[in-house]
Amino acid sequence: MQTWIRFRRADGDIAYGRLDDGDADRVIEFDGPGYTDPRPTGNAYSYASLDLLAPCQPGKIVALWNNFHALAARLEKAVPVHPLFLLKPASSLAGPGDAIRRPSGYTGKIAYEGELGIVIGRECRDVPLSEAASHIFGYTIVNDVTAGELLNADPNFPQWTRAKGSDTFGCVGPAIVTGFDWRSASVVTRLDGVERQNYPLSDIVFSPEEQVSLLSRDLTLMPGDVIAVGTSIGVGSMKDGSVVEVSIRGIGSLVNHVGAAESQ
């Protein structure tokens, strides 16, 4: 297992690094993200001193819906036969510590959705299931933020992209971990320190490998793209000023806060 991060150096430049296997506080800088076969630059830093950014820059975030058996049962929905998904644009990306901001003029509820994220390492199109694992670079944490009242604001058209695609609504981080055993892990979401979600990833409908294979039939997945695998029971709304923390043991904790609404 390796842990890769992206951060802003003291000189303002953005850099990539990997945690030293022998020293959890030492970060070795590389000249690019881990999925590009980068080389070390010779620089090293203290992890505690770094300004962390989202660990990759996805061209798109593919976000799944109804991908856990428990949630499907709660919603009284049939388990899908193909991943049900929407796209969050690259402009929705937010990193650790960033504020989640409301769209201009929107005063309704903002919801958290703690999720596992798959980070693509190789371009894939029509990838067989047997080869899907080789296209996964690693795993991260996602908070798939939603402006719930925008989704059905127009009764003629469910607005998934508008509800989930605003700036800062794609929170990703704090790191990408390769070789992560997702089968034995759980997603825990806390809102202002109170646990709101705690669900096992083993309850998933489509495994990460199945998601990569099936989604690659519909669209090309590129290196750095993120698949948010969907959430389970416990989604709720956040107030302005609230702090939301999504944790997966073995990856870390993604912490964000809800900022004030943008000026109208």
N, C-alpha and C positions, 0 to 999 in steps of 0.2 A: 504493500500500500504506500502511496505517495500523496502528499498534500500540497496542492498548488494554489497560489494566491496571486492577486493583482493588487498593486498598491501605488500610492503617490509618494515619490521620494521627497526628501527635504528641499531639493532644488526645483520641485514642481513637476518634474518629468514623471510619466507613468511607466511602471516596470512590472515585471513578472518574477515570481520567486517560488522556490520549493522549500518546505520545512526540512531542516537537517534531521536525518533519521536518528542521530545520536544526541541531538540537543533541540528540544521542542521550542526553545526561544530563539534559535538561530535560523535565519532565512537566507538561502543562497540565491542570488539574483541570476536570472537567465535572460537571454536576448529575445525571448518570445514566449508565447503560451506553451504549455506542456505538450499539446497535441501537434505542434509544428516541429518536433524534434529539435528543440533549441539547445544552445550551448551556454555554459556558465560564463558570466562576465568577469568573474573574479571578485565581485563585491558581495558582502554579506552584511546583514542587519539584525537587530533585535526585533523579534516579532512584536513585542509589546510596544515598541516605539513607532510602528508603522500605521499609516492612514490607509485602511483597507478600502478597496473598491470592489464592485461586482467582479468575481474571479474570471469572467470571460465577457466578450462583447458579442452576444448572439445577433445574427441577422434577423432572427425571429424567435419567439417563444411559442411553442406549440402546447396549448393547455387543454388537458383532457377533462371530460365531465362524465360522471356516473361510472367511475372505474374502480369502485370498492363495493364488495358484496353487502356490507353493513349499511352503507348509505343507500344503495339501490333498494334494499328491503325497507328502510325507513321512508323513502320517497314513494314506495310501492311502484317502482319502475322495473321493467324487465332488464336483465343484464344485456348489454349490447353485444352484437356479433362482430362488430368492427369498432375500433376506438372512435368515440364521439369527441370532436375537438374544435377549437377555435384558434385563431392566431392573435398573439399580442405583438405589437410592432416593436422594433428595436428602440424606439423613442420612449417606450414605457419602462425601460431598465432603470433600476435603482439598486444601490449597494448597501452594505452594512452601515448602519447609523444614519442613513439618509431619511429625510422626512417624506412621508406619504402625503401628497397634497390633493385636495379636491379639485375636480375640474371647475373652471370659472363658472360661477352662477349656480353650481349644484349645492344644495343644502341638505340633501337626503342622507340615507345611511351608507356608510362605507364598511364593507365586510372584509375580514381576514380569511384566508384559506391556506393553512399550513400544508406544504407538500414536499415530496422528494422531487429533485430535478435530475434529469439525465442530460449529460453534456456530450454532444456528438464530437467524435475525434477525426472521422474520415467522411468524405462526401459519400452519400449513399442514395441510391435510386434503385427500386425494385430489388432490394436485398433479401435473399432467402433467410429464413429463420436460423438456419445452421450457421450463417455468417454474421448475424446481427451483433453478437457480442463483440466482435472485432471492430465494430464501428462506434462502440461506446468508449469514450475516453475516461469518464468517471462520473461521479455523482455529487450533487450540491443540494442546497435547500432553497425552496421558493415560497414566497408569500404571494399568492395569486389574488391580488386585491380587486374588489368588485364594488362598483357603485350600483347597488342592487336596484334602486328605484328607476334607473335609466333603462334597465333590461327590457321592461314591458311598458315604457312610457308611451310608445305608439302601439296601439292594439293590432296594427296591421303588419308589424315586423319586429320580431325579437332582436334587440340591438346588442348582441354579444360583444362585438368589437368596441362599441362606444362604452359599454358598461365596464369592460375589463382592460381597455387599451390606452387609458389616459397616461400621461407622463407620471412616473413614479409608481405605477400600479404593477410593475413586474419586479418585485424585490428578489434579488438573487445573492447568495453568499453563505457563509463568509469565505468558503474555500471549495475546491474541487478535490475529491478524494478518489484515487484510482483503486481498483480491486476491492471496492466496498461491498460487504455482505449485506445487502438490503433485506434479505429474507428474515433475518433475526432482529431487525431494527424496528423502531416505532417512531412516529411523528408526535411531538408534544408541542402544543401551542399555549402560551401564557399571555394573558391580557392584563396589564398592570399587576403582574405577579401572580395572578389567579389562573390555575390550569383550566383551559377550555377544551382542548383536544388532546387525546392520547390514544392513538390507534395503531395497530400493527400493520406494517407494509405487507405482511404475508397474506392479508385479506384482499389483495389486489386482484382485479379481474384479468387484465392483460399484463403479463410480466414485462419488464423493460425490453427484453429481447423481442417479444411479440410486438410491442409498441413500435420499435424501430423498424422492424420488418414490414408491418402493416401500413404504417404511416408513409414509408418510403415508396409505397405503391401510388400514393396520392400526390406527393410532392417531394422534391429533392431536399434532403437534410444536409446541411453544410457544417464544416468544422466550427465549433463554437456555438452552434444552435443549442437551445435548451428545450427539452420536453418536460413540462410540468405534469406529473403523472396523475394528477387529480387528488381530491381530498376526500375525507370521510366525515363522520358525524362530529358535530361540535362547532360548525361555522357560526360566527356571530358578528355583530357590528362593533365598531370602534368609535369612540368620541374624540373630538379634537383634544390633543394633548396626551392621548393614551399611548402607552408603550406596548408594542407587540413583539414577542419573542418566539420564534419557531426553532425547535431544537431536534436534532437527530444525533444520538450518541454515535461517535465515530466520525462525524463530520463537523459538528460544532453547533453554534447558535447564531441565528440571523435576527438581529434586533433593529427595529425601526420604530419611529414615532409618527403620530398623525399631526401634521402641521396645520396651521390655520388655512382657511380657504383662500385661493388666489383672488386677487382683486378683480372685480367685475368691470 
